[in-house]
Amino acid sequence: MVRPGLTRLFREQLGTTPARYIESIRFDIAKSLLVQRHTATQAASLAGVPSSGPSSSQQKGCEQARLREEWSS
């Protein structure tokens, strides 16, 4: 089977593309790692999430704390 056909079948069965499915799994893993007190950089790296570019460490810290609180409840 060729790639377009496989992607079509995947979408029909799971309602998403293979790339978005993998991205969703990676973000779920990263969320879990953040709740376990990993830094955002560690969680993204361990989950295989691509870097989103530079940002201030203070902003990252505030966001991490908010997300941990939100996801742990």
Buried (B, 14 or more C-beta within 10 A) or exposed (E): EEEEEEBEEBBEEEEEEEEEBEBEEBBEBBBBBBBEEBBBEBBBBBBEBEEEEEEEEEEEEEEBEEBBEEEEE
